[in-house]
């Protein structure tokens, strides 16, 4: 029983450590972008400097939350792309 408790504590500590290491930081700034015909949120999100570091879906969620948009965007709409470094 003692070994089980120790193993459970070690696993819990590892899970919490991994979750903290890979957590997305808050953006330090946002870049204003005007949607063009044919743009997709996925393509717009790739302009974030966090694209190769963080989850693309989380970046898209951040764009939509900050820009007050849904999964549907239209030409001329202003969206804000999160930037994670200055």
C-alpha positions as CSV (number, residue, x, y, z in Angstrom):
1,X,0.0,0.0,0.0
2,X,2.9,2.4,0.8
3,X,4.4,1.8,-2.6
4,X,1.1,2.6,-4.3
5,X,0.8,5.9,-2.5
6,X,4.4,6.8,-3.4
7,X,3.8,5.9,-7.0
8,X,0.6,7.9,-7.1
9,X,2.4,11.0,-5.7
10,X,5.2,10.7,-8.2
11,X,2.7,10.3,-11.1
12,X,0.7,13.3,-9.9
13,X,3.8,15.4,-9.5
14,X,4.9,14.5,-13.0
15,X,1.5,15.3,-14.5
16,X,1.4,18.7,-12.8
17,X,5.0,19.4,-13.9
18,X,4.3,18.6,-17.6
19,X,1.0,20.6,-17.6
20,X,2.9,23.6,-16.3
21,X,5.7,23.3,-18.7
22,X,3.4,23.2,-21.8
23,X,0.9,25.8,-20.6
24,X,0.4,28.7,-23.0
25,X,1.6,32.0,-21.6
26,X,-0.5,35.1,-21.9
27,X,0.2,37.1,-25.1
28,X,2.3,40.2,-24.5
29,X,0.6,42.1,-27.4
30,X,-1.8,41.6,-30.3
31,X,-1.3,42.5,-33.9
32,X,-4.2,44.0,-35.8
33,X,-5.0,42.2,-39.0
34,X,-7.7,42.9,-41.6
35,X,-9.1,39.7,-43.1
36,X,-8.7,39.4,-46.9
37,X,-10.9,37.3,-49.2
38,X,-9.9,33.6,-49.0
39,X,-8.2,34.0,-45.5
40,X,-8.9,31.3,-43.0
41,X,-8.4,31.5,-39.2
42,X,-5.8,28.7,-39.5
43,X,-3.7,30.8,-41.9
44,X,-4.1,33.9,-39.9
45,X,-3.1,32.1,-36.7
46,X,0.1,31.0,-38.4
47,X,1.2,34.7,-38.3
48,X,1.5,34.5,-34.6
49,X,5.0,34.3,-33.3
50,X,3.8,31.5,-31.0
51,X,2.7,29.3,-33.9
52,X,5.6,26.9,-33.8
53,X,5.6,26.8,-30.0
54,X,2.0,26.5,-28.9
55,X,-1.2,24.7,-29.9
56,X,-2.7,26.2,-33.1
57,X,-6.2,25.6,-31.8
58,X,-5.5,27.6,-28.7
59,X,-4.1,30.5,-30.8
60,X,-7.3,30.4,-33.0
61,X,-9.4,30.4,-29.8
62,X,-7.5,33.4,-28.6
63,X,-8.0,35.3,-31.9
64,X,-11.7,34.7,-31.7
65,X,-12.0,35.6,-28.1
66,X,-10.0,38.9,-28.5
67,X,-11.7,39.7,-31.8
68,X,-15.2,38.8,-30.7
69,X,-15.6,36.5,-33.7
70,X,-16.9,33.0,-34.4
71,X,-15.4,30.4,-36.7
72,X,-16.7,32.3,-39.6
73,X,-14.7,35.4,-40.7
74,X,-15.3,37.7,-43.6
75,X,-13.2,40.1,-45.7
76,X,-12.7,43.5,-44.1
77,X,-13.2,42.1,-40.6
78,X,-10.5,43.1,-38.1
79,X,-9.0,40.4,-36.0
80,X,-6.2,40.5,-33.4
81,X,-3.4,38.0,-33.6
82,X,-1.7,37.1,-30.3
83,X,2.1,37.8,-30.0
84,X,4.0,36.1,-27.3
85,X,7.3,38.0,-27.4
86,X,8.2,41.7,-28.0
